[in-house]
C-alpha cells in the first residue's frame, strides 16, 4: 500500500468526525425515518448521509485503494486482501433508541489484517485511533475535524483471570453468550453497543469481549485495528486463530476479543 500512512490516518480521522457530525444532526431531530434493508436490519438517513461523505472522501483521497462500505451493496462483491472498509454508523439500533452507543468506523485492511483504524462515538465524544507508526490513542477535547485535541496512549491491561471484566453486546445478547461467559470467573459484566466494546478492552476498561452472534467485517475492522494496536487480540472462537479479513461475503465467524492475558476456555 503506497499511500502515506500519516495522510491516511489523518484523512480517516477527519472523515470519521465529519461523518459523526452528519449523524448527530439527524440524532437531534424528532422526525427520524427508519427503513428496513433486505436483511431486515434498520437503516436511517444518518447512515446514508455519513456513508456518502466518508466514501466520497476516501475515494477522492485514495483512488487506488478498493473500498468496501456497508451501505453500498455493489462493493460487497470485492475480492481483495488490501482495502479500505467502512461502517458509517455501527449500532443503528442504539442510534434509533437514542442510547448513544453508536460509532463511525473506518479501517485499512492490509493482506487480510486490519492495520489502521478509527472508531468515533459522536454522542459520547470518544475517539479512538491507531497511529501510523504503531500503537493506539484516545483523543479527547474539542475533537474538531481539523484540530486534533489532547491524546493519551491506550493499552490493554493484564487481567485477573479470577475476576475478569467482560463486556458484551447490548442489543444482541443471547443465552448462548451468557452460557459461554459462565465458563469464566467474572467480577464485572457490562453491556455496550457497537464497536465500542473493542475500544473498552483496548483502553483497559474491560478484559474480554466474546461475540457469539453474526457480524460483518465492516462491523469489526476498525475496532479490531485499535485493539490490536493497543496490544490486544481478536480470534476465532472455535480455533483461537487470528480473525482474518477479505472473507467471502465479508461475514465473520464467532470471535473473542481480549487482552492477551485472558486464559480462553477450551472448546
Buried (B, 14 or more C-beta within 10 A) or exposed (E): BEBEBEEBBBBBBBBBBBBBBBBBEBBEEEEBEEEEEEEEEEBBBBBBBBBBBBBEBBEEBBEEBBBBBBBBEEBBEEEEEBBBBBBBBBBBBBBBBEBBBBBBBBBBBBEBBBBBBBBBBBBEBBBBBBBBEEEBBBBEEEBEBEEBEEBEEBBBBEBEEEEBBBBBBBBBBEEEBEEBBEEBEBEEBEEBBBBBBBBBBBBBBBBBBBBBBEBBBBBBBBBBBBBBBBBBBBBBBEEEEBBBBBEEEBEBBBBBBBBEBBEBEEE
